[in-house]
Amino acid sequence: MARMPDFLIIGAARAGTTALYEYLRQAPDVFMPDGKEPNFFCYEGLKLDCQGPGADFINNSITDLARYQALFDPAPEGAILGEASPLYLYEPRSAERIHHHVPGARLVVILRNPIEQAFSHFMRAQKLRIEPLTDFTEALKAEDDRRAKGWQPMFGYSSFPRYGEQLARFLALFPRDQILVRRYEDFDADPVAMVAEVQTFIGADTAHRPDVGKRHNAGGVPRNAAFQDFLMKPNPITGTLGAVLPRRLRWQVRDWIAGFNLRDQRPAITPEARAILVSRLQDDVAQLGELLGEDFSGWLRG
């Protein structure tokens, strides 16, 4: 019988979802597929033709139900099934598609200060050498043009962390107690405690404690852009690797290469860029506070 997930890590991007995915996968009673971010509930049934740098991340998403269900075929009998696709929080159709297929699924959300999240996304794009601009302020100003050209969602730096309007879509369909919302700062401060809380939420055995010694999916800026371009962009060597390595292993090699070439010091967000983000996000931060009954205004004060 085809199987579907019992829980989903739906976001937010750049808020520790990769780390949480890796830590939960260590639990003996939890099964999560090797391929993180299948994005199925974003794009089910669609023919994908994303444009711009890094478009393959979107275009390689799983859009067929049978292929998606096959991700869980290797799971042991009785395992708690889950997957992690941070795009689910962002993409407008995801909430409805999740509710259609798995209305009882437990949904896990980690929210990061949206100013930091937007800048971290920019840093991630620079690390992968898919962001053509070197100035974050200019990248913020280019968002509308890039969206019009069909670039992937990552490049909507200030629209990606609009958590208020995004969570509202899920809360309109799912009971509040079916959605666990936590802050990235708490996860970063005590990942073991956060994993235990998520294990309780999804019905897993909390006796298992994950190894949290490795930092996953960190951002940064390349020391040597030419070296990074050679290793991260198409050429005979990378083409050969891509032909023989599975997708997950290719991504691990990609991240290792990127991390190997990082500078020790990372730039800080400029006052101008921060001011742009505050002006674009302050209404959404207020909406989020009203939705969850919490004060998030400190995010905007820096």
Steps between C-alpha positions, in 0.01 A plus 500: 500500500632845409606701801490872574674711766378525858675833548656776291762762575348779294739788574633746529794492260838596652358434847666172594275267300795307355646447846165391641454261207843346560448469876156340470630251243730361769202381706437125457121538483501788248541463123575796275603444135853569384374771266427806710269757344298301247259798494214273390217692664622821337495376144287187473388447142680805363745516213790696645695753297669723754748749352818669620793379709447185706177420315572127516420499871137576414485318168623175661218499756278192516162575342358147465314334788634151432860624494440686825349199673794289381729714718352321801520147362826420685350595838479220758154387603368718782747784446381858534532650153596857426674731258632856494420754228528861625331622181171367636466799731572742217306361203130601509359168374686279749258531791203389291692210339630376836149519645365308199750213523595480870251704705617338822872568449689678777664817370826638640601863448815676617496877455810713476525879529391592144774763465763238580321240289499723191869581536582134565321407178713754314814358661391148405451605138846657501649188651352293217608762243148545363455861614642728228493812721753560775301771681200392706325835465515472122366146521204625704430765238514237225231275650205618290694471175623152587152385598368625166765293323395183681806460723475252786343612832835527683567829322190660652705570809245726669191302395632165620480571876142635506407251768176669605323465167655157445394352834154649458444267204579195715304617803196542277511126422668323792425498874748711696617201706603325176763766428811536717652847462833576663774762467837443340677671789375232739601221263845651455546538877392144590449271200473185714206646694330614180542159336348336809204738478450415132530128577224535760287695253526234228465207741861379485703354786669785685752263659716538190738796513649616168863579430490877443872551459492572127378833366274452198440732204695799632521818296812691400688676222761334272863597545575442134215562256681348200571179692138488616367558148711218360379251758137611527408570137473267198830380354637157396602408856176600671303349211667163555426513873139590432458199272618244755402639842148483648329834557547499880870416470545770233352752741728380780804541273372842391461617859839357599666686212321821589585469869864415429540828315331735752655811643546506874326836532151562364370845411227665703175629362518873419269759661347576158414137433360461852282809455358360174417169665339665804278711277393196296449259789367700795134443404557126477683484832199670658266248334711212629479635854123520479474147360716339766436734793872573540716811472736487202572873481855448627586348164469841338716684753820309420 
